[in-house]
Amino acid sequence: MSLYVIIGHDIPNSSAARQANRPAHLARLTALDQQGRLVIAGPTPVTHGDTAITGSVVIAEFDDDAAVQALASDEPYLLNGVYSHVDIKPFIKVFPNS
């Protein structure tokens, strides 16, 4: 398996749609975590302490490019208009050494 970073970019004023779709979004992350494949995940606020969110970052293990693309394509935030688009990139973990 290889690591990938998935960066979701929110549309402006996404708060209501984000809240409505959050349970489905978190269920998918919980599944990745339970499988031991999730490294880190969380939202990117405008500033620290701000409730306005600009997107999300997920770093997780996937079998290949097709597997990460399939997960990202079925993301509830993307399908329901929270994200304008998603970037997927290979990721190489250097630190920490654990």
Protein Blocks (a to p, Z undefined) as FASTA:
>chain_A
ZZddddddddehklmmmmmmmmmmmmmmmmmmmnopafbgcdddfbehiabdfbdcdddd
dfblmlmmmmmmmgmklmnomambdcddddddfbdcZZ
